[in-house]
Amino acid sequence: MRKWTMRISAVLMAAMMLSGCGKQPAADATDETAVQTEEVSGDEEIPSDIPNSFVEEQAGKTEFDSYDELISNMTAGQAYAYVTLTGYEGDVLLITDQTYDDNGSTAAMMAYVYLKENGKVRFATVVGGSDTAYPVRYADHVLYTAGNHEFCSYFVSEETQGVMVKDSVMESFDENGTATYIGFLREKNTFDNDEEIDTDSDQIFKEKTAEYGAAAVVDFTVVE
């Protein structure tokens, strides 16, 4: 029997992602799920029915025949939205179980991302900001999240067809209050074109947070 890896639950993964995206420059958002795992040697294959999101728990399954089928398993108050992402043909589905009004848009600070893969709809990753001041945003086929001291954007990997981090910049302070900015930028949706960031200049961070602010808030449709 093959060696298998145990995935961390979606709740723990969401907590890690919301505390800072893309800390590992070489990993994408889908591959970060693999990075954030505990390897376990075993004689049994990992069960395929461990839920990754609230809708999977409600449906009692981890894959769906269509986006419509997935949405049909959502309950009142939960919400969904469609976007298109660079590197992926067709719609990408975002779902959330917590929304709020943001200047007329039905916003969410966190969303579960689903893609169609080999004829089935499957969980891809979780994206989110630090609080409701930072809703999930979207512009030019790119998703955006942010926080007081972080910025992150996402598209789809040309190689793996999984959601990957496009740009990630984080701000931290030492004991003297001096700021440092680390992260990476990617112009293309491949893993061989990272531009590393490690600087005490806030220029890139300001540019990226402005990019986040200029993007549209994802407007979710609430299930009734």
C-alpha positions in Angstrom: 0.0 0.0 0.0 1.2 3.5 -0.7 2.4 6.1 1.8 -0.2 8.8 2.3 -0.4 12.3 3.6 -3.0 13.5 6.0 -4.5 16.9 5.1 -5.0 19.5 7.8 -8.7 20.3 8.2 -10.1 23.3 6.3 -10.7 25.2 9.5 -7.0 25.0 10.5 -5.9 25.7 6.9 -8.1 28.8 6.8 -6.7 30.0 10.1 -3.2 29.7 8.7 -4.0 31.4 5.5 -5.8 34.3 7.2 -2.8 34.9 9.4 -0.6 35.5 6.4 -0.6 34.3 2.7 2.2 33.0 0.7 4.9 32.9 3.3 6.6 30.2 1.3 7.6 31.8 -2.0 7.8 28.6 -3.9 4.4 27.3 -3.0 1.0 28.2 -4.5 -2.3 28.4 -2.6 -3.2 24.8 -3.6 0.4 23.5 -3.0 0.4 25.4 0.3 -2.2 22.9 1.3 0.3 20.2 0.7 3.0 22.1 2.5 0.7 22.5 5.5 0.3 18.8 6.0 1.6 16.1 8.3 3.1 13.1 6.6 2.0 9.8 8.1 3.1 6.3 7.0 0.2 4.0 6.9 -1.2 0.9 5.3 -4.5 2.5 4.4 -5.3 5.2 1.9 -6.5 8.5 3.3 -10.3 8.7 3.1 -11.6 10.8 0.3 -14.7 12.0 2.1 -13.1 14.3 4.7 -15.0 17.6 4.3 -13.0 20.7 3.2 -15.8 23.2 3.7 -19.2 23.8 5.2 -21.0 22.8 2.0 -19.2 19.4 1.9 -20.3 18.8 5.5 -23.9 19.6 4.6 -23.8 17.5 1.4 -21.9 14.6 2.9 -19.6 14.5 -0.1 -16.4 16.1 -1.3 -17.0 16.4 -5.0 -19.9 17.5 -7.2 -21.1 17.0 -10.7 -21.5 20.7 -11.3 -21.5 24.1 -9.6 -25.3 24.0 -9.6 -25.3 20.8 -7.6 -22.8 22.3 -5.1 -25.0 25.4 -4.7 -28.1 23.3 -4.3 -26.5 21.9 -1.1 -26.1 25.4 0.4 -28.6 26.7 3.0 -30.3 30.0 3.5 -27.8 32.8 4.4 -24.8 31.1 2.7 -23.6 32.7 -0.5 -21.7 32.2 -3.7 -20.0 34.2 -6.5 -18.4 33.4 -9.8 -15.1 34.9 -11.1 -12.6 34.0 -13.8 -9.0 33.7 -13.1 -5.9 33.9 -15.2 -4.7 30.4 -16.1 -8.1 28.7 -15.9 -10.8 28.3 -18.6 -14.3 28.8 -17.3 -15.8 30.1 -14.1 -14.3 29.7 -10.7 -16.8 29.3 -7.8 -16.4 31.1 -4.5 -18.6 30.2 -1.5 -18.9 31.6 2.0 -21.1 31.2 5.0 -20.5 34.7 6.4 -21.3 37.9 4.5 -21.8 41.5 5.3 -22.7 44.7 3.5 -19.8 46.7 2.1 -21.1 49.9 0.5 -23.9 48.0 -1.2 -22.0 44.9 -2.1 -22.6 41.6 -0.3 -19.0 41.0 0.8 -17.1 38.3 2.5 -13.7 38.4 4.3 -13.1 34.7 3.5 -14.1 32.3 0.7 -13.7 28.7 -0.2 -12.6 28.3 -3.9 -13.9 25.5 -6.1 -12.7 24.5 -9.6 -13.9 21.9 -12.1 -11.3 19.1 -12.5 -11.7 16.1 -14.8 -15.5 16.6 -14.9 -15.9 17.1 -11.2 -16.2 20.2 -9.0 -13.6 20.0 -6.2 -12.3 22.2 -3.4 -9.2 24.1 -4.4 -8.2 26.4 -1.5 -9.4 29.1 1.0 -8.7 32.8 0.6 -9.3 35.5 3.1 -8.4 38.8 4.7 -7.7 39.6 8.3 -11.1 41.1 9.2 -14.2 42.6 7.7 -12.3 45.8 6.8 -10.6 43.6 4.1 -13.2 41.8 1.9 -12.2 39.5 -0.9 -11.7 41.6 -4.0 -11.4 40.9 -7.7 -10.0 42.6 -10.8 -8.6 41.6 -14.2 -8.9 37.8 -13.5 -7.0 38.0 -10.2 -8.4 37.5 -6.6 -7.2 39.8 -3.8 -7.0 39.6 -0.1 -5.3 41.8 2.5 -4.9 42.8 6.1 -3.4 45.5 8.2 0.1 44.2 7.4 -0.3 41.9 4.5 -1.3 41.7 0.8 -2.0 38.7 -1.3 -3.3 38.0 -4.8 -4.1 34.8 -6.6 -4.5 33.2 -10.1 -4.3 29.7 -11.4 -1.1 27.7 -12.0 -0.3 27.0 -15.7 1.4 23.8 -14.6 -0.9 22.3 -11.9 -4.2 24.0 -12.7 -4.4 24.8 -9.0 -5.0 28.2 -7.4 -1.6 29.8 -6.7 -0.3 32.9 -5.0 0.5 35.6 -7.5 1.9 38.4 -5.3 2.5 38.3 -1.5 3.9 41.1 0.6 4.0 41.2 4.4 5.0 44.0 6.8 6.6 43.2 10.1 8.3 45.4 12.8 11.3 44.7 15.0 11.6 45.7 18.7 12.6 49.3 17.6 9.5 49.7 15.5 11.5 49.4 12.2 9.4 48.0 9.4 10.6 45.2 7.1 8.8 44.0 4.0 9.2 40.4 2.7 7.4 38.4 0.0 7.5 37.8 -3.7 5.9 38.9 -7.0 5.0 36.8 -10.0 4.2 38.3 -13.4 3.3 34.8 -14.8 1.4 31.9 -13.4 4.5 29.6 -13.2 6.9 28.8 -10.4 10.1 29.9 -12.2 9.6 33.7 -12.3 9.5 34.8 -8.6 10.8 38.2 -7.8 11.9 38.1 -4.1 11.1 41.0 -1.8 13.2 41.7 1.3 13.4 45.4 2.0 12.9 48.2 4.5 11.2 50.3 1.8 7.4 50.4 1.9 7.0 51.3 -1.7 6.0 47.9 -3.0 3.7 47.4 -0.1 2.0 50.7 -0.7 1.6 49.9 -4.4 0.1 46.5 -3.7 -2.3 47.7 -1.0 -3.4 50.4 -3.5 -3.9 47.7 -6.1 -6.1 45.8 -3.6 -8.1 48.9 -2.8 -8.7 49.6 -6.5 -10.2 46.2 -7.1 -13.9 45.5 -6.9 -15.4 43.9 -3.8 -16.6 40.4 -4.8 -20.4 40.7 -4.7 -21.9 37.4 -3.4 -25.4 36.1 -4.1 -27.1 35.0 -0.9 -29.1 31.7 -0.9 -32.6 32.2 0.3 
